[in-house]
Amino acid sequence: MFTRHSGNPILSRSDWPYPINSVFNAGAVRLPDGEVLLLCRVEDRRGLSHLCAARSVNGIDGWRIDEEPTLMANPREYPEEIWGIEDPRITYVPELEQYAIAYTSYARGGPGVSLALTTDFRSFERLGVIMPPEDKDAALLPRKMGGFWALIHRPMTSLGTHMWISYSPDLRHWGSHKVMLEARRGGWWDANKIGLCSPPIETDKGWLVLYHGVRRTASGSIYRLGLALFDLEKPYLCLQRGDSWMFGPEAPYERGGDVKDVVFPCGQVIEPDGDTIRLYYGAGDSCIALATGSIRGLLAWLDANSSPNEPARE
């Protein structure tokens, strides 16, 4: 369902203007001037991560990378970031006229979800932790639902490692938590652990969600991508869920790397035709790659490959 760019990977550590170990898992957005910005997770040689912006006119090559980290962990003021910040998802929020960045802040208690706002990806307003450990894989929906902001995230609880949605009146205080998609059990490709990939895509049929599923095998875990569709006004209601995975690690840069057998998108941009998706994904926790797909094609695939009796959760 996605076609890999022939020049993959499009960004790797050799492109970086300062010494790093690896670059992967980038949030993505198209800026008002038409440029594509990737807010990349960069792991330094200590093993700690920060975020760094790369900009490109065509979203493929000619990347201009910030000469120093764009957003660093700030453990003095935000102790939840003592072991770094990771895996940003970017949502433009028209009501705020700002970009909301949900990212993982990592500390002794484990990973939590933090939120920051920006207009220019140069200065940031940190809101701090909004979901305590252990929680990650979060993105804000771009508009309010019934007067409340909505956040998709992935806590680890006694119920399992599933996708949840929570609501807030002010982006700081969150409640009305609901499970929206459960990891399957048994031998399924998405058994035991799932999580949001890139921010949901609003379509006429509902919120189109790419999520990752983790298959544990005798030789390690495999991260693949699946699809689900959720109600536009009640985004906790699952309308369709694909039975099989539709994009998985195949290329050498996905099968190898620091963590083998991983494709992990945190962002995409939609082309001016309103249908073409450019999906930016981390490959092997070592580089960033690009694949292209179609919203119409994904919805058609979901129609053909989802169980008709997938239960909706009220």
Buried (B, 14 or more C-beta within 10 A) or exposed (E): BBEBBEEBBBBBBEBBEEEBBBBBBBBBBBBEEEBBBBBBBBBBEEEBBBBBBBBBEEBEEEBEBBEEBBBBBBBEEBBBBBBBBBBBBBBBBEEBEBBBBBBBBBBEEBBBBBBBBBEEBEEBEBBBBBBEBBBBBBBBBBEBBEEBBBBBBBBBEEEBBBBBBBBBEEBEEBEEBBBBBBBBEEEBBBBBBBBBBBBBBBBEBBBBBBBBBBBEEEEEBBBBBBBBBBBBEBBBBBBBBBBBBBBBBEBEBBBBBEBBBBBBBBBBBBBEEEBBBBBBBBBBBBBBBBBBBBBEBBBEBBEEBBEEEBEEBE
